Amino acid sequence: MIAMANEGYDTCPLEGLDSRRLKRTLKLPHGAEINMAIPCGIRDGNKGIWGERCRVPFEDVYRKLKASFFKAGIFTHK
């Protein structure tokens, strides 16, 4: 994915796909296994699939914890 980005392409890893159908489409041998597909393409500005892309602010999703929580292995999100 980093190599594709270096060439100007965007990628998005897909899991949970229909691997049997994909194997048939790609005419892969019976013993072949697919655990992920990575579609790639060139972005069209800031357009999303159904409209403008947006992100929820980081601060609305995560909150800072005291260092003692990190030492104990306790992480949280909202």
Secondary structure, 3 states (H helix, E strand, C coil): CHHHHHCCCEECCECCCCHHHHHHHHCCCCCCCCCCECCEECCCCCECCCCECCCCCHHHHCCCCCHHHHHCCCCCCC
